[in-house]
Amino acid sequence: MALPGRRNRRDSARRRGAALTPRNRNETAGTRANPLRPYCAAARPRPLQQPMGCRLPPRCPPSPGAMAAATSCRRAALGGLSVGAVSGRAVTRWRRFLLPGGGTRLVSARSAAAERGPCCAVTVDVGGRKMELSSGKLARFADGAAVVQLGDTAVMVTAVSKTKPSASQFMPLVVDYRQKAAAAGRIPTNYLRRELGTTDKEILTSRVIDRSIRPLFPVGYFYDTQILCNLLAVDGVNDPDVLAINGASAALALSDIPWNGPVGAVRVGVVDGETVINPTRKQMSSSTLNLVVAAAPQNQVVMLEATAENILQQDFCHAIKVGVKQTQHIIQGIQQLVKERGVVKRTVQKLFVAPEEIVECAKKLAFNKIYAVFTDFSHDKISRDEAINKIRLETEEQLKEKFPEAEPYEIMESFNTVSKDIFRNLILNEYRRCDGRDLTSLRDIKCEVNMFKMLHGSALFQRGQTQVLCTVTFDSIESSVKSDLISTAVSGIKDKNFMLHYEFPPYATNEIGKVTGVNRRELGHGALAERALKPVIPQDFPFTIRVTSEVLESNGSSSMASACGGSLALMDAGVPVSSAVAGVAVGLVTKYNLEGRDLEDYRLLTDILGIEDYYGDMDFKMAGTSKGVTALQVDLKLPGIPIKIIMEAIQQATAAKREILQIMNETLAKPRPNRKESGPVVETIHVPLSKRLRFLGPGAYNLKKLQAKTGVTLSQLDEETYSMFAPTPSAMHEAREFIGELCKDDQEVNLEFGAVYTATITEIRDSGVMVKLYPNMTPVLLHNSQLDQRKIKHPSALGLEVGQEIQVKYFGRDPTDGRMRLSRKVLQSPATTVLKTLTDKNSIVLGGTAPESSTSSQ
C-alpha cells in the first residue's frame, strides 16, 4: 500500500514537470525547502545526513499517520505563502536582526514567529483595578500582537510594518480602530447585517492612538506600518479606547519594529471631587472631567486629550499628574513582557535623514538668505512662503550640481533641516518670532456678530491671518444626532442635540483641491471645538443646535478660532450659555544635547502661527471660560516632555485665554435676551386620548398634510402632549389656522352622561345610521345593534330616513379612539338613573396646559 503523503509529493513533482530525483527528495524531506515546520509538529522530518560535529538520534522513518498529517499541513501552509513565478517554490521572507552584543543575523519570518515563545501575560494594578496584558496566543503571524483586558472588556491590537521603505516622504502610519457588533453581543441593523463604514467614534479613537505612538518612531523611519485594533469583548462597563492605546504600545514593544516605547495610557475622571483612574461608564456619567493621558517612561508626557465641565485649573493640573503617575505601572508591565519574550528589534534597511555633508553645504549656500526672510517682520504667510520657496529652488539646484549622486529626498531634507535650525535658533537664542511678536503676545483679534439677519446666529472671528465664519442653526429635537446601537452598546454614546461641524476648504491656504466628504483632520478639529463649547450649552434647551465653522483663512490654530467664533455665534443667536468660551494654541521649541537625551533649553510660544507649528515640537490647544477649562488637546513630535513644561503651558494658555475673552466681551459680553424674529418657534399641544384619532387622522394623514403645507413638524412627548416645531413664526401661525380648521367641528357642548338627546340622521349605511346631536358636530355612527331591541340587518327595516329625528341616549366616549357612544335601543327599556356630567376636558388646547375636569353628581 502506497503512503498517501509520498504519492501526493510524486504527483506534485510530475505536475511541475520535474523528475523525483534523490536531490528533489532530499529537498522535500530536508529543512531548506520545507514549509511545514512552523505549522505542525508531525511535519518536521529530520535531515537525511547529520552535520559534522552534531550528535543526533538516527532518523526514523515516518509513520503513515505522520505523513498524512504532513500532507494536510503542507496544503494549509502553501495557502498562506507566496509562490515564485518561475520555480513554483515558496518564497521565504528574511529579516536581519540586531544582536545585543553587536553584529546581525538573518532569520526567516516563519522562524521569527516560532521563536517569539509561548504565551505570556502580566497583570498590572492601575488605580486599584487589575489590567491584564498578554501576548503570544493570538495573531502570531503579525510582527506584534497583544491583548489588553480590563474587567470583561478585551481588545486585541496587532502591529505590522514592511521591511522595504515606502515612496512617501513621511512616516506612513495607519491606525484603524473598529467597533465590533459581536463584541457587544449585538447584530448590526443595516441591510447587510455587518459592519460597514467607519463611524466618527472610530475615527476619533484612531486619531488618539496615532498621536500616542507616532512620536516614538525613529526619525526617518518611512516604512508602511499598520496598527489594527480589534474588539474581542465589551462588557458595557469599561471603555475599550484606552485599552486600545495600551494594546498598540504593547504590540509595538513586543514586535521587531523599531520603536522607542513603550507608553502607557489611562483615563482620569473626577467624581464628587475625587480623582478616579479608568472610571466605569456609570462613573463617567457623573464625572466633571474626561482626561486621557499617554506617557512614556520617566514621567514623560506624550499625549493629552481632555473634556471638562469647566474644571478649575489646579484640579486639572492635579489630574494630569495623577494620570502620568499611574501610566508608569502599565509601562513597567509592558517592559516585563518584553524582557520575558526576549524581543530583538530588526535592522532597518535605511533611515531617511539628511546627510551631514549636504546639510553643511546647504547651510553655507542659504543661511544668510533664510535668516533675512525670517527676520523680516513685514512678511505675511503667503509672501514668506514664496520667499522661502524661491531660496529653496535656487539652493536645491546648486546642491544637485555638487552632489549629483544624491537622492532627491536628501536634497530636499537638507534644505528643510537648515531652515528649521535657523527658525528655531531665532526663538531659542534671540527670543524673536518671524512676525515680530514676543513669546507671549497674541496676534491682532477682531470680532463681528450678526453677519446676516436671516441666520439664527453668526459671528466672524479674525486672529492674525486666521479667519473663521461661524453660524448657528436651530431645529427640532427630532433633528438631534441619533447614535447607532453598536456605538451605544460599545461606548455609551447617546443622542446629542448639540453639534459643531468644521470645514477646511482648500482656498483657506491658497491651494486648490478636491472638495469631498469630511476627512479625519476636519472631524478631529470639529470634535475639539465641539467639546470646548458643549459644557456651556443648557441641557434643557428646546432646540437642536448646529454650529458650522468654515475656515476662510488659515495660519495657525483654526480649531481654537472655531471655539471662539462658535461662542460668539451662540450668544448672538440668544442661546443662554453659562459663559463665553475662548481657546488658544501654545507651541514649544526645545534644545537637546548632542546625544539627544537630555533637555537643555526650551521656549513656549503663545498663539502659534502655521510655520511655528510646522517647525515646532508641540501643538498645545486649550479652551475654557474665565473660571476653568473645558477642552484640551496636546500633540507632540518628541518622544515625551516633562510634566513641568505641561504645567507652564497651561499657565501661559490661561493668561492668553483671559485676554481673548476680554476682547470678545467688547463685541458681545452676554447672550442676547431673545432669539431672532426669523428663528424657529416651539409650542406644545394638548390632545386628549379621545381626540387623538381625530387629530392625527387615518395613518397620521393630518400630520403629514400639516408638514407638507406649513413645514411644521410634531413630535409626541407623552400620551396627550405634542411638541410643535415651526421654522418661522409665520409657519407657526399657518399651523394654528390649520389645526383650528381641522378641529372647528369638534368644539362640542358639554353633554350629560346618561341624558337623552335628539339626533338627526344624516346618512344611512348598511351597518347603521350617521347622526348629529348639534349642527357643527361631526356625524357619528349609530350601529344597527343600538337601533332597536330586535336584531336588524339594515336601518330601512325600521323605516328610518335621512333628516329624520330620533331619540338617543349619551354614554360618553370610547377612551381608546374617542368615538361618541350613543344608543337608541336602551330607550325602549326602563331608563337608568346615572346622573353624571362631562366637562370640556377633551378639547384640544394649543400652546397651553390641559384644562381640569370635574365630575359632579346630581
C-alpha positions, -999 to +999 in steps of 0.1 A: +000+000+000+015+033-010+017+061+015-006+090+007+020+116+015+046+101-008+021+097-036+010+133-033+046+146-035+053+125-065+022+137-083+030+173-074+065+169-089+051+154-121+027+184-125+057+208-122+075+189-149+104+177-127+116+142-120+116+130-084+154+127-082+172+120-050+181+157-048+144+165-050+136+140-024+162+155-001+148+190-006+113+176+001+124+159+033+150+184+044+147+217+063+157+241+035+125+239+013+101+225+039+072+249+046+057+227+073+079+234+104+060+264+118+026+247+114+027+211+126+049+190+148+042+159+128+056+176+097+092+181+108+113+154+092+149+154+102+178+158+076+190+127+058+226+135+067+238+146+101+261+176+101+296+171+112+301+176+149+265+171+158+252+141+176+216+134+167+195+103+171+192+082+139+165+091+115+133+071+119+110+065+090+078+085+095+046+066+101+017+067+076-003+089+100+025+114+103+029+115+065-008+121+061-007+149+087+024+164+070+005+165+037-025+181+052-004+207+070+016+213+038-015+222+019-025+247+046+009+261+047+012+267+010-021+285+011-005+313+031+028+316+013+037+334-019+049+312-048+077+321-071+067+328-107+094+306-122+103+278-099+070+274-081+087+271-047+076+291-017+094+324-013+109+328+022+108+362+038+141+370+055+148+396+082+181+410+096+181+412+134+205+433+156+222+412+182+227+426+218+264+422+216+268+437+181+265+421+147+235+409+129+219+376+118+194+366+091+162+349+103+132+339+082+098+354+091+084+319+099+113+312+122+109+345+138+073+338+145+082+304+160+109+320+182+087+345+198+080+320+225+049+307+243+020+329+255+029+351+284+008+376+304+013+401+331-013+418+355-009+454+364-026+473+392-039+505+378-060+527+401-069+498+423-081+477+394-064+448+376-054+452+339-041+421+321-017+423+292-009+392+273+008+381+240+018+350+221-016+333+218-034+352+191-024+366+157+012+352+159+019+360+122+018+397+129+050+414+138+035+422+172+002+414+189-011+420+223-044+416+242-054+440+269-082+432+293-099+453+320-129+437+337-147+418+309-136+442+281-108+429+259-090+444+230-065+428+206-041+451+188-017+440+160+012+458+145+028+450+111+055+470+093+070+464+059+107+458+056+110+478+024+107+516+025+077+534+010+078+560-016+062+586+007+084+612+024+068+609+058+060+582+084+033+562+067+015+550+099-021+539+097-042+532+128-076+516+124-099+512+155-131+493+146-161+486+168-173+450+165-210+443+170-203+408+181-180+421+209-211+438+224-234+409+218-254+426+190-260+422+153-257+453+130-291+467+120-281+477+084-294+458+055-262+436+052-262+429+089-224+435+091-201+463+099-198+489+071-181+522+071-162+538+099-181+559+125-170+592+140-162+575+173-139+550+155-120+578+136-116+599+167-103+569+187-079+560+159-065+596+160-059+594+197-040+561+193-020+575+164-010+606+184+001+584+213+025+562+194+037+582+164+063+604+182+082+574+194+092+560+159+128+567+148+133+598+128+133+590+091+115+556+095+095+557+063+082+522+063+045+514+059+032+505+093-004+494+103-020+492+137-053+473+138-074+474+170-100+445+172-126+445+200-129+410+213-154+416+241-172+446+256-189+445+290-206+479+288-187+490+319-152+497+308-144+518+277-122+500+252-104+531+237-078+534+265-072+497+264-065+501+226-038+526+233-021+503+257-025+474+233-009+493+205+020+502+228+024+465+238+021+452+203+049+476+190+071+469+220+068+431+216+074+433+178+107+437+160+096+470+146+119+499+156+101+519+182+113+538+212+084+528+235+066+517+254+039+542+265+011+538+290-024+553+289-051+559+315-084+578+317-088+601+346-122+613+359-133+635+388-163+621+406-176+640+437-143+658+439-123+626+439-098+616+412-107+582+396-085+562+374-102+544+345-137+552+357-166+530+347-193+542+323-216+549+353-189+569+370-182+589+338-218+599+336-213+620+368-177+629+362-167+666+356-135+655+337-127+631+309-090+631+305-069+606+286-032+606+294-005+588+274+030+589+289+065+574+283+090+562+309+103+586+335+070+605+336+074+619+301+041+632+287+033+621+251-003+629+245-033+646+263-069+647+254-095+662+278-131+673+281-141+691+313-172+707+328-154+740+334-130+724+359-106+746+379-070+749+367-055+735+399-078+704+398-070+699+361-032+700+368-036+676+397-055+651+375-027+652+349+000+644+375-021+615+389-027+601+354+010+603+344+020+585+377-005+557+370+008+551+335+042+541+348+027+509+362+014+499+327+048+508+312+066+485+337+042+457+329+049+460+291+087+462+298+083+430+318+066+413+289+094+424+265+120+411+288+103+377+291+099+374+253+134+385+246+124+409+218+151+418+193+145+448+170+151+445+133+178+464+115+161+487+090+173+490+055+177+528+057+166+558+078+157+588+056+177+615+072+197+643+055+235+636+052+257+659+072+279+670+043+249+680+022+234+699+052+266+718+058+268+727+021+231+739+021+238+759+052+267+778+036+246+785+005+213+796+021+219+806+057+220+843+052+191+844+028+168+823+050+178+843+081+169+875+062+134+862+054+127+850+089+138+883+104+118+905+080+086+911+100+068+927+071+062+893+056+028+876+059+022+839+054+020+840+015+049+863+009+071+844+035+063+811+019+071+824-016+104+839-005+115+806+012+104+786-018+124+808-041+155+802-020+147+765-019+147+762-056+180+780-060+197+761-033+185+727-045+198+734-080+232+742-066+232+711-043+223+688-073+253+701-092+276+695-062+261+661-053+248+645-085+245+611-069+224+623-040+187+613-039+160+639-044+148+634-008+183+640+006+185+674-012+151+685-001+156+673+035+189+691+038+173+724+029+145+717+054+170+709+081+188+742+076+155+762+075+143+745+107+175+751+126+176+788+117+139+793+126+143+775+160+176+793+169+159+827+164+134+817+191+159+799+214+187+824+213+172+857+202+137+854+216+124+865+182+095+852+162+091+856+124+062+880+127+079+903+153+059+893+184+075+883+217+069+848+230+037+855+249+019+880+227-013+874+208-020+884+172-045+911+165-080+899+171-112+913+155-147+900+162-180+907+144-215+893+151-249+893+134-233+890+099-266+880+082-300+888+095-316+856+081-293+834+101-303+823+136-268+834+148-235+842+132-200+856+140-167+863+123-136+857+143-103+870+130-069+863+147-040+874+126-044+856+093-067+830+107-103+838+098-133+817+107-170+822+100-194+805+124-231+801+121-258+787+144-289+769+132-318+758+153-340+728+145-364+704+162-353+679+189-360+652+163-331+665+143-306+655+170-278+631+162-290+595+166-263+571+177-264+536+162-270+506+185-234+494+183-218+527+193-243+529+222-235+494+234-197+498+230-191+534+240-223+545+256-229+574+231-264+587+232-283+612+211-270+647+213-288+679+205-256+700+200-231+695+173-203+715+157-192+709+121-158+721+109-149+728+073-115+735+059-117+743+022-085+744+001-087+781-006-081+788+031-044+781+024-042+794-012-045+760-027-068+740-050-081+706-040-109+682-043-139+690-021-153+657-009-166+644+024-152+651+059-116+639+063-101+628+096-084+661+102-117+681+098-135+656+120-109+658+148-107+697+147-145+699+148-148+675+177-122+695+197-142+727+192-174+709+200-160+696+233-149+731+241-184+746+238-206+717+249-202+723+287-218+758+285-248+747+265-280+745+287-293+709+290-330+718+286-327+739+255-358+732+234-339+731+200-312+710+184-282+733+178-258+730+149-228+752+147-209+753+114-173+766+114-159+774+080-123+784+079-118+812+054-082+819+061-057+796+080-024+805+095-024+786+128-050+771+153-082+773+133-098+749+157-094+773+186-106+801+164-137+779+158-143+777+196-141+815+199-163+822+169-187+795+179-191+810+213-199+845+198-224+829+173-242+811+201-246+843+221-257+862+190-284+835+185-297+840+220-286+807+234-284+811+272-248+798+275-234+799+311-202+817+300-182+827+269-155+803+257-122+811+242-093+790+230-056+794+222-027+773+209+007+772+226+038+759+208+072+746+220+107+748+208+133+726+226+170+721+225+186+688+234+222+679+239+243+663+212+232+628+223+196+638+221+187+626+256+188+655+280+167+686+276+189+717+278+166+746+270+131+753+257+107+781+248+069+782+249+051+803+223+016+817+227-008+818+198+014+800+173+015+805+135+013+777+110+050+778+104+057+777+141+035+746+144+054+730+114+089+737+128+080+734+165+077+704+188+043+707+203+007+718+194-009+726+228-046+736+224-066+747+254-101+762+256-122+773+285-141+800+303-129+827+326-132+802+355-119+770+342-110+745+314-135+729+290-112+712+265-075+703+259-056+686+232-018+681+232+001+667+202+039+662+203+066+655+178+090+645+206+090+611+224+079+629+256+083+661+276+085+666+313+053+675+333+069+708+342+065+720+306+029+710+305+021+729+337+038+760+323+019+757+291-014+755+310-004+787+329+006+805+298-026+794+279-048+805+308-034+840+307-039+842+269-074+829+273-084+856+296-070+883+273-090+868+244-122+868+265-118+905+272-116+913+235-146+891+228-166+908+255-161+941+239-181+928+209-208+908+228-205+903+265-235+881+272-262+862+252-290+882+236-321+881+258-343+869+229-339+849+198-342+865+164-376+870+149-366+848+120-358+820+143-379+789+149-408+786+173-418+757+196-452+752+212-470+724+229-504+709+221-526+690+245-546+663+227-567+641+249-569+604+241-605+607+230-595+633+203-562+617+192-578+598+163-595+629+150-563+650+154-539+625+137-562+613+110-560+579+093-524+568+090-513+602+105-527+618+074-533+651+091-498+654+105-483+646+070-505+672+055-496+698+081-458+692+075-462+694+037-483+725+038-466+746+065-432+729+072-442+724+108-433+691+125-448+675+155-432+651+180-450+633+207-438+640+243-462+618+262-497+603+258-515+636+255-488+662+247-472+670+214-444+694+206-450+715+175-418+730+158-421+757+132-391+770+114-405+806+114-432+824+133-453+827+101-452+789+097-465+785+133-493+809+125-503+788+095-501+757+116-525+772+142-550+780+115-547+745+100-553+729+134-582+753+141-598+744+108-592+708+114-609+708+149-636+735+144-663+709+141-652+692+173-659+721+197-688+703+214-710+715+241-709+698+275-730+666+272-745+650+302-737+613+307-769+593+305-790+621+292-814+617+262-808+639+232-825+644+199-803+633+170-807+640+133-800+613+107-775+625+081-767+592+063-780+557+062-754+529+059-756+491+059-740+490+093-762+518+109-770+554+106-749+586+109-763+611+133-757+646+146-766+659+181-759+696+171-753+714+138-715+718+139-709+683+151-690+656+131-715+628+123-711+596+144-722+561+136-752+547+155-747+509+149-776+486+139-771+468+173-780+500+191-810+510+170-836+485+183-841+457+208-847+434+178-818+423+157-819+440+123-796+438+093-804+473+078-818+505+092-845+505+065-862+477+084-872+503+109-883+528+083-855+553+092-848+581+066-823+609+062-833+640+080-855+621+105-850+629+142-847+602+167-841+600+205-807+586+216-791+583+250-755+595+255-729+572+272-698+593+269-668+585+246-647+554+239-614+561+258-594+543+231-605+561+199-626+590+212-658+579+194-691+590+209-712+562+223-749+565+216-778+541+219-815+541+208-821+506+220-819+514+257-847+539+254-870+510+247-863+496+282-867+513+316-844+543+319-814+541+341-807+568+367-770+576+361-766+613+367-730+624+357-719+654+337-689+655+313-670+688+311-649+701+282-618+681+293-615+666+259-609+699+240-576+703+220-556+731+236-529+750+216-498+763+234-512+757+269-519+731+296-547+707+297-579+721+313-590+705+345-621+683+345-646+677+372-675+653+377-704+661+399-735+641+409-769+654+406 
